[in-house]
Amino acid sequence: MKVSELIALSGAKCLTGEYEDREIACGYTCDLLSHVMGKGQADMAWITVQAHMNVIAVAALLDFACVIIPESLPVEAPIIAKAQDEDIIILSSEKTAFELVVLLAANGVAPAKKG
């Protein structure tokens, strides 16, 4: 699945403007950043309620396809600007994290590899 397909299926909004339409290789949801750093993989869609600079740092470090903020939680302008600088796609969705996981799985996105 590509990021554009995820946006179309979920009704999410891209907060970071124009983007390279990346392929999503796998998905993961977690709010503990150190745990995500240990489990993260390139081209991953990461669902988190966290919306701060460290999220952008982790997503950039591990080359995630996108970060999805569920439940239309607010993301401040400086976070969006930093994500744009780092070429990180931030999506905002009205759906819950659970609904987003179900949607990703139903459309062929595998969970991140265990390891």
C-alpha positions as CSV (number, residue, x, y, z in Angstrom):
1,M,0.0,0.0,0.0
2,K,1.2,3.5,-0.8
3,V,0.8,6.5,1.5
4,S,-1.7,8.0,-1.0
5,E,-3.9,4.8,-0.7
6,L,-3.8,5.0,3.0
7,I,-5.0,8.6,2.9
8,A,-7.8,7.7,0.5
9,L,-9.0,4.7,2.6
10,S,-8.7,6.4,6.0
11,G,-9.7,9.9,5.2
12,A,-6.5,11.1,6.8
13,K,-5.1,14.6,6.2
14,C,-1.4,15.1,5.3
15,L,-0.2,17.8,7.7
16,T,3.2,18.1,6.0
17,G,2.0,19.1,2.5
18,E,3.4,17.6,-0.7
19,Y,5.2,14.3,-0.3
20,E,6.9,11.5,-2.1
21,D,4.3,8.7,-2.4
22,R,6.1,6.1,-0.4
23,E,5.3,2.4,-0.2
24,I,4.3,1.2,3.2
25,A,6.2,-2.0,4.0
26,C,4.7,-2.6,7.4
27,G,2.9,-1.0,10.3
28,Y,3.4,-0.5,14.0
29,T,1.6,1.2,16.8
30,C,3.3,2.2,20.1
31,D,3.9,5.3,22.1
32,L,7.1,4.4,23.9
33,L,9.8,5.9,21.8
34,S,12.6,3.6,22.9
35,H,10.5,0.6,22.1
36,V,9.7,2.0,18.6
37,M,13.4,2.6,18.1
38,G,14.1,-1.1,18.8
39,K,11.3,-2.4,16.6
40,G,11.1,0.2,13.9
41,Q,11.9,-0.6,10.2
42,A,12.4,1.5,7.1
43,D,9.2,2.2,5.2
44,M,7.0,1.6,8.3
45,A,3.8,3.4,9.0
46,W,3.9,4.3,12.7
47,I,0.7,5.1,14.6
48,T,1.2,7.1,17.8
49,V,-0.6,9.6,19.9
50,Q,2.7,11.3,20.6
51,A,3.2,14.6,18.7
52,H,6.5,16.1,19.6
53,M,10.1,16.6,18.2
54,N,11.3,13.2,19.4
55,V,8.8,11.5,17.2
56,I,10.2,13.2,14.2
57,A,13.7,12.3,15.2
58,V,12.8,8.6,15.5
59,A,10.9,8.6,12.2
60,A,13.8,10.2,10.4
61,L,16.5,8.0,12.0
62,L,14.6,4.8,10.9
63,D,13.3,6.2,7.6
64,F,9.6,5.6,8.3
65,A,7.2,5.9,5.4
66,C,4.9,8.0,7.6
67,V,3.7,8.8,11.1
68,I,0.0,8.7,11.7
69,I,-1.6,10.7,14.6
70,P,-5.0,9.2,15.4
71,E,-8.2,10.8,16.8
72,S,-7.3,14.2,15.2
73,L,-5.0,14.9,18.1
74,P,-3.3,18.3,17.7
75,V,0.2,18.6,16.2
76,E,1.8,22.0,16.7
77,A,3.3,24.0,13.8
78,P,6.9,23.6,14.9
79,I,6.6,19.8,14.8
80,I,5.1,20.0,11.3
81,A,7.9,22.3,10.2
82,K,10.5,19.9,11.5
83,A,8.9,17.0,9.8
84,Q,8.9,18.9,6.6
85,D,12.6,19.7,7.0
86,E,13.2,15.9,7.6
87,D,10.9,14.7,4.8
88,I,8.7,12.9,7.2
89,I,5.1,12.5,6.3
90,I,2.7,13.2,9.2
91,L,-0.9,12.1,8.7
92,S,-3.8,13.1,11.0
93,S,-6.8,10.8,11.1
94,E,-10.1,11.0,12.9
95,K,-9.9,7.2,13.3
96,T,-8.6,5.6,16.5
97,A,-5.3,3.8,16.6
98,F,-7.2,0.5,16.6
99,E,-9.3,1.4,13.6
100,L,-6.1,2.4,11.7
101,V,-4.4,-0.9,12.5
102,V,-7.4,-2.8,11.3
103,L,-7.5,-0.8,8.1
104,L,-3.8,-1.3,7.4
105,A,-4.1,-5.1,8.1
106,A,-7.2,-5.4,6.0
107,N,-5.3,-3.9,3.1
108,G,-2.3,-6.1,3.2
109,V,0.1,-4.2,5.4
110,A,2.0,-6.6,7.6
111,P,3.0,-5.9,11.2
112,A,6.6,-4.9,11.7
113,K,8.9,-7.9,12.0
114,K,9.5,-9.3,15.4
115,G,13.1,-9.1,16.5
